[in-house]
Amino acid sequence: MPTAESEAKVKTKVRFEELLKTHSDLMREKKKLKKKLVRSEENISNQEKSMAVW
């Protein structure tokens, strides 16, 4: 019977690792999008400043 428990533990561990990886990937993508958004906002504000000079 210990092998059945071991199999269950292994399956649980594998599933946990998959979920953790998915979560990490999502967080990484969220950070990328946030950086991209900040950069585009900076570009817009820089363009507004340069237009104010005209």
C-alpha atoms as one frame of an Amber mdcrd trajectory, in Angstrom:
protein
   0.000   0.000   0.000   2.880   2.492   0.512   3.450   2.581  -3.253  -0.077
   3.912  -3.799   0.640   6.716  -1.329   3.921   7.417  -3.051   2.184   7.586
  -6.431  -0.377   9.986  -5.029   2.382  12.160  -3.580   4.250  12.149  -6.871
   1.124  13.091  -8.825   0.350  15.858  -6.353   3.892  17.172  -6.546   3.838
  17.161 -10.348   0.494  18.968 -10.404   1.732  21.531  -7.884   4.852  22.192
  -9.962   2.720  22.658 -13.087   0.504  25.151 -11.286   3.490  26.985  -9.861
   5.078  27.243 -13.304   1.831  28.522 -14.807   1.518  31.107 -12.055   5.130
  32.197 -12.518   4.635  32.527 -16.263   1.512  34.624 -15.748   3.279  36.900
 -13.278   6.204  37.322 -15.687   3.812  38.252 -18.515   1.999  40.691 -16.241
   5.291  42.412 -15.395   6.205  42.615 -19.096   2.856  44.195 -19.924   3.189
  46.636 -17.050   6.672  47.691 -18.223   5.377  48.095 -21.758   2.490  50.234
 -20.524   4.805  52.439 -18.464   7.136  52.882 -21.435   4.285  53.848 -23.744
   3.018  56.347 -21.155   6.526  57.812 -20.934   6.671  58.083 -24.711   3.322
  59.861 -24.780   4.386  62.310 -22.089   7.678  62.944 -23.924   5.781  63.607
 -27.133   3.482  66.026 -25.321   6.484  67.857 -23.882   8.131  68.133 -27.299
   4.901  69.409 -28.830   4.632  72.039 -26.085   7.953  73.447 -27.255   6.522
  74.113 -30.711
